[in-house]
């Protein structure tokens, strides 16, 4: 069966997820805030869940319509043949959200949608009672400016839950965001990747998975695997294909942290992910960090200084990062932080930066390219400007 599918993302990651989908062979993508829509069947649902590194969930988009009254919401939901999606014994759970909509009471919307779905299924299965003791179906009713989107979650636990992380530090970074950082940095696999604030090792582990083309969802279960509409061998085929796609590149990833306990957890996480032989972990105070490496990538998520009295300490830390960049001018620096004075402390504006959300915290991803590349980019921009002026002069 063909579906309209939605890969949900955190804000700011949509283009990265779209790039992933294109690499998987999907076209005619539709990008909106927090989601990328694409078309696919059951096999594509399995592929997207298994392979997407930056998406939060994969949903089936059942319907979209406008509703400003509860009666409209009920009737249009009831008009859908839910029996095409949900078996007679399916366990149905309705979640919801409402943003800038006339129907602002989420509990009421959830209740009405559930009643409408049951009413529709009563017609399909010719019964008044549903035991709901079978496979799980999480249905979401999402209202945005009076437009209702009804969807069914195929993932179950969020896609960031790869299964390798047994424990985290005090400020864990989501696996999906860590993967996004590595992809945005456009890391060259032949170069060393360093994280001087590695914590539980998430950035380095995700980089190792990316570098070796290891599917992030290879070793976990998805809720849709229990659905009767999903063929028993679909996920098996996708997993076998994913295993054959694994590379064995000669990667070098190095992580440093001052906390020995957290580093032990990082080593365990890397072992769980099957990438521990690619990563070196060292206990080191950041202020003692130095390197003689000529070319490398630094991708990190340093402390933000969210607590009172920490701003001065975080300012010094980011100033140290800036001083490091001057010495390691052929390195790419990629830093995720919510610290508002980061560029001032670092000592210069970023070559590129974008807004990203770390959980509910608004952060920015600051990128400083290696000096050789910056000079080439600057020269290219100057050439483009000179050519544009020459064309304008010739046209006049």
GUDO-795302 format. One record per residue (C-alpha): x, y, z. Coordinates in steps of 0.5 Angstrom, whole numbers, padded with zeros to 4 digits, always signed. Layout:
N
XYZ/...
//
This chain:
396
+0000+0000+0000/+0003+0007-0002/+0003+0012+0004/+0004+0019+0005/+0010+0019+0010/+0012+0024+0015/+0019+0024+0018/+0019+0029+0024/+0025+0033+0026/+0027+0038+0031/+0027+0045+0028/+0033+0047+0024/+0034+0040+0022/+0029+0039+0016/+0034+0040+0010/+0039+0035+0013/+0034+0030+0014/+0031+0032+0007/+0039+0031+0004/+0039+0024+0008/+0032+0022+0004/+0035+0024-0002/+0041+0020-0001/+0036+0014+0000/+0033+0015-0007/+0027+0019-0005/+0024+0025-0009/+0019+0030-0009/+0020+0032-0002/+0016+0037+0002/+0020+0041+0007/+0016+0044+0013/+0018+0047+0020/+0019+0040+0024/+0018+0035+0018/+0019+0033+0011/+0014+0029+0007/+0015+0024+0002/+0012+0018-0001/+0013+0010+0000/+0010+0004+0002/+0011-0001+0008/+0018-0003+0005/+0020+0005+0005/+0017+0005+0012/+0022+0000+0014/+0028+0003+0011/+0026+0010+0013/+0026+0008+0021/+0032+0004+0020/+0037+0009+0016/+0035+0016+0018/+0040+0019+0023/+0037+0026+0024/+0029+0025+0024/+0025+0024+0031/+0020+0019+0028/+0017+0017+0022/+0009+0018+0021/+0004+0015+0016/+0000+0022+0014/-0008+0019+0014/-0011+0026+0013/-0011+0033+0013/-0017+0038+0013/-0019+0044+0016/-0024+0044+0022/-0026+0050+0027/-0032+0046+0031/-0032+0039+0034/-0037+0037+0030/-0033+0038+0023/-0027+0034+0027/-0031+0028+0029/-0035+0028+0022/-0028+0028+0018/-0025+0024+0022/-0031+0019+0022/-0031+0019+0014/-0024+0016+0014/-0024+0008+0013/-0019+0007+0019/-0020-0001+0018/-0015+0000+0012/-0010+0002+0018/-0012-0001+0024/-0014-0009+0025/-0020-0010+0029/-0016-0012+0036/-0011-0006+0035/-0009-0002+0041/-0011+0005+0040/-0008+0011+0043/-0009+0018+0041/-0004+0024+0043/-0005+0031+0041/-0003+0038+0040/-0006+0045+0038/-0002+0051+0036/-0006+0058+0034/-0013+0054+0033/-0020+0055+0035/-0020+0048+0037/-0015+0049+0043/-0017+0044+0048/-0012+0038+0046/-0016+0033+0051/-0023+0034+0048/-0020+0034+0041/-0016+0027+0043/-0023+0024+0046/-0027+0026+0039/-0022+0023+0035/-0022+0017+0039/-0030+0016+0038/-0030+0018+0031/-0024+0013+0030/-0028+0007+0033/-0035+0009+0030/-0031+0008+0023/-0028+0002+0025/-0035-0001+0028/-0038+0000+0020/-0032-0004+0018/-0032-0009+0023/-0039-0010+0024/-0038-0010+0031/-0040-0005+0037/-0034-0007+0042/-0026-0007+0041/-0022-0011+0046/-0016-0007+0044/-0011-0013+0046/-0007-0013+0040/-0001-0009+0036/-0001-0002+0038/-0003+0004+0034/-0001+0011+0037/-0005+0016+0033/-0004+0024+0033/-0009+0029+0032/-0005+0036+0031/-0008+0042+0029/-0004+0048+0027/-0008+0055+0025/-0015+0050+0024/-0011+0045+0020/-0012+0038+0022/-0007+0033+0021/-0008+0026+0023/-0002+0021+0023/+0000+0014+0026/+0007+0013+0029/+0011+0007+0026/+0017+0008+0030/+0015+0007+0037/+0020+0010+0042/+0024+0016+0038/+0029+0015+0033/+0034+0018+0037/+0034+0012+0042/+0039+0007+0038/+0040+0003+0044/+0047+0004+0045/+0047+0009+0051/+0046+0006+0057/+0048+0012+0061/+0049+0019+0060/+0053+0025+0063/+0049+0031+0066/+0047+0034+0060/+0046+0029+0055/+0046+0031+0047/+0041+0027+0043/+0043+0022+0038/+0039+0025+0033/+0042+0032+0034/+0049+0029+0035/+0049+0026+0028/+0046+0032+0025/+0052+0036+0028/+0057+0031+0024/+0053+0031+0018/+0053+0039+0018/+0060+0039+0019/+0061+0035+0013/+0067+0031+0016/+0072+0028+0011/+0073+0021+0014/+0080+0021+0012/+0081+0027+0017/+0082+0026+0025/+0075+0028+0029/+0076+0031+0036/+0071+0032+0041/+0075+0036+0047/+0068+0035+0051/+0066+0028+0049/+0062+0027+0055/+0058+0020+0054/+0061+0020+0047/+0055+0021+0043/+0058+0025+0038/+0064+0021+0037/+0059+0015+0036/+0055+0018+0031/+0061+0020+0027/+0063+0013+0027/+0056+0010+0025/+0056+0015+0019/+0064+0014+0017/+0062+0006+0017/+0055+0007+0014/+0052+0003+0019/+0045+0004+0020/+0043+0007+0026/+0037+0003+0027/+0040-0004+0026/+0039-0006+0033/+0033-0004+0035/+0025-0006+0035/+0020-0001+0032/+0013-0001+0033/+0010-0002+0026/+0014-0009+0026/+0008-0012+0030/+0003-0009+0025/-0001-0015+0021/+0000-0010+0015/+0008-0010+0015/+0010-0017+0012/+0014-0021+0017/+0020-0021+0012/+0020-0013+0011/+0025-0011+0016/+0029-0018+0016/+0030-0016+0009/+0032-0009+0010/+0037-0011+0016/+0040-0016+0012/+0041-0010+0007/+0044-0006+0012/+0049-0011+0014/+0052-0012+0007/+0052-0004+0007/+0057-0003+0013/+0064+0000+0011/+0071-0002+0015/+0074+0005+0014/+0080+0007+0018/+0077+0012+0022/+0081+0016+0028/+0076+0019+0033/+0079+0022+0039/+0075+0024+0045/+0077+0028+0052/+0073+0029+0058/+0075+0031+0065/+0070+0026+0068/+0073+0019+0069/+0066+0016+0071/+0063+0019+0065/+0069+0017+0060/+0068+0010+0063/+0060+0010+0061/+0063+0013+0054/+0067+0007+0053/+0061+0002+0055/+0057+0006+0050/+0062+0006+0044/+0062-0002+0045/+0055-0003+0045/+0055+0001+0039/+0060-0004+0036/+0065+0002+0034/+0069+0002+0040/+0075+0000+0036/+0075+0007+0032/+0075+0011+0038/+0080+0013+0043/+0078+0016+0050/+0082+0020+0054/+0081+0024+0061/+0084+0031+0060/+0082+0038+0063/+0080+0042+0057/+0085+0047+0059/+0091+0042+0058/+0089+0040+0051/+0094+0041+0045/+0095+0038+0038/+0100+0037+0033/+0095+0035+0028/+0096+0039+0022/+0089+0038+0019/+0083+0035+0023/+0075+0037+0025/+0073+0039+0032/+0066+0038+0033/+0063+0039+0040/+0058+0041+0045/+0061+0045+0051/+0058+0047+0057/+0053+0053+0056/+0053+0056+0063/+0046+0056+0065/+0047+0056+0072/+0048+0063+0076/+0055+0065+0077/+0058+0060+0071/+0058+0066+0065/+0065+0068+0067/+0068+0061+0067/+0064+0059+0060/+0067+0066+0057/+0074+0064+0059/+0073+0057+0056/+0070+0059+0049/+0076+0064+0049/+0080+0058+0050/+0077+0055+0044/+0078+0061+0040/+0086+0061+0042/+0086+0054+0040/+0083+0056+0033/+0088+0061+0032/+0094+0056+0033/+0090+0050+0029/+0088+0054+0023/+0087+0049+0018/+0082+0045+0023/+0075+0046+0022/+0071+0048+0029/+0064+0046+0030/+0061+0048+0036/+0054+0048+0039/+0052+0052+0045/+0047+0057+0047/+0052+0062+0050/+0050+0068+0047/+0057+0071+0048/+0060+0066+0044/+0063+0069+0038/+0065+0075+0042/+0069+0070+0047/+0071+0066+0041/+0074+0072+0038/+0071+0073+0031/+0064+0071+0028/+0063+0065+0025/+0064+0063+0018/+0057+0060+0018/+0052+0059+0024/+0045+0056+0025/+0039+0056+0030/+0038+0049+0033/+0034+0046+0039/+0038+0042+0044/+0032+0039+0047/+0028+0046+0049/+0034+0050+0049/+0035+0054+0043/+0043+0054+0041/+0047+0056+0035/+0052+0051+0031/+0058+0056+0030/+0062+0053+0024/+0069+0056+0023/+0073+0053+0017/+0080+0051+0016/+0084+0057+0014/+0086+0054+0007/+0078+0053+0005/+0076+0060+0008/+0081+0063+0003/+0079+0059-0003/+0072+0061-0001/+0073+0068+0000/+0077+0068-0007/+0071+0065-0010/+0066+0070-0007/+0071+0076-0010/+0071+0073-0017/+0063+0072-0017/+0063+0079-0015/+0068+0082-0020/+0064+0078-0026/+0057+0080-0024/+0060+0088-0024/+0063+0086-0031/+0057+0083-0033/+0053+0089-0031/+0058+0094-0034/+0057+0090-0041/+0050+0090-0041/+0050+0098-0040/
//
